[in-house]
């Protein structure tokens, strides 16, 4: 599953966009430099998200929307279209 697909699936499950999760995380004091454990615990407790989906959000919460170009353009299961993840929801994503 691509990084963007993880984020899109989280939105389907929770009704919240990645950007909304970033804002909620900021309200809890999570951001750059926060370890994954506390964020994963919060996401599991409040949203019933597992580790894989949680780690996708940990990345955008602590590092922002840029990802490694390693998988960009890769036709494999983890291939993403861009090195910049779309955080504002599937419905608003440009074609």
Buried (B, 14 or more C-beta within 10 A) or exposed (E): EBBBBBBBBBBEEBEBBBBBBBEBBEEEEBEEEBEBEBBBEBBBEEBEBEEEBBBBBBBBBBEEBEBEEEBBEEEEEEBBEBBEBBBEBEEEEEE
